[in-house]
C-alpha cells in the first residue's frame, strides 16, 4: 500500500518536471537560442567545397582544407536545402559545358 502511494507521487512529480522543462525549452526557443552543436561549415564553404569537387578535387582533400572530418563534409553536402543552394550557386558560377 505504501509503495503504491510512493509510486503515484513519483509519477506526479515526473509529470511536473516534464511540464516545467518543456515550458523552459519553449521560452528559450522563442528567444532564438539554437540547440545542438555549432555548425562547422558555412553555406559559402559548402558551395566552395562542392565547386572544388566539381573541378576534380578529392572530397577528403577538401575536408582537410576546411579542417573538418570528411564525414562532416559529406553530411553538409547531403543536406537537401544546403545542396540545392550549393548546386544553384555552382551552376551559376562554373560552366562545364553540356553535361
N, C-alpha and C positions, 0 to 999 in steps of 0.2 A: 504494500500500500504506500509506504513512504517513498519507495523507488518510483512509483507511478507519479507521485506529486513532483518529485525532483525532475523526472523526465519531461513533464509538462512545463515546468518552469524553465528548463534548459531550452526547450523548443521555442517558447515565447521569447526568451532573451535572444536567441539566434535570429528570430524574425525581426526583432528591434534593431539588431546590429546590421542586418542586411538592408533594412529600410534606411537607416542613417547613412550607411556607406553609399547607397545609390543616390540619395539626396545630395551628399557632398560631391560625388563624382559628377552629377548633372550640373551643379553650381560651378565647378571648376571648368567643365567643358563650355559653359556659357561665357566664361571669361576668356575663352580662346586658348587655353592651355592644351598642348598636343601631348597625347600619351604615347609611350613607346620609346624606342631608341631614336636618336637623331639620324637624319638622312645623311648618308655618306657621300652620295653623288648628286650634284645639282642637275637640272634639266639640260643645261648647256654642256656639262661634262659628258652626260649620256649621249647627247647629239654628236659631240666631237668624237667620242669613242665609236659610235655607230659609223661615222664617216671614215674613221681610220680603219675599221674592219672592212668597210666597203672598198677601201683602197688597198686591200690585201695585207693588212697587218694582223698579227695573231691576237686573238682576244686576251690571252694570258699576258702578252706584252703590253697591251693597252691597259689592262688591270694593274700591272706593275707601275705603269706610268702615273696612274691616279692613286697609287699606294693603297689599293683595296684588294681583297681576295678575289680571285676570278669568279667564285660563286656569287659574290656580291654584285659584280659587274653583269654577269648573266641574268641575275634576278632583276636588276634595274632595266635591262634590255627587254625582259619578258613581260613587264607591266604593260597592259593594253593601252592605257591613256598615254603613258610615257613613250611607248613605241610608236603610237600614231603621231604624236608631236615630233618625235625624232625623225620618223620616215618622211613626214611632210617637209621638215627643215632640210634634210639631206637631199631630198628630191629637188628642192628649190636651189640649193647651193652647189650640188655636184651633178654634172651632166655626164652620163656614161654612154650615151648613145642608145640605140634600140636594145631593149632588154629581152 
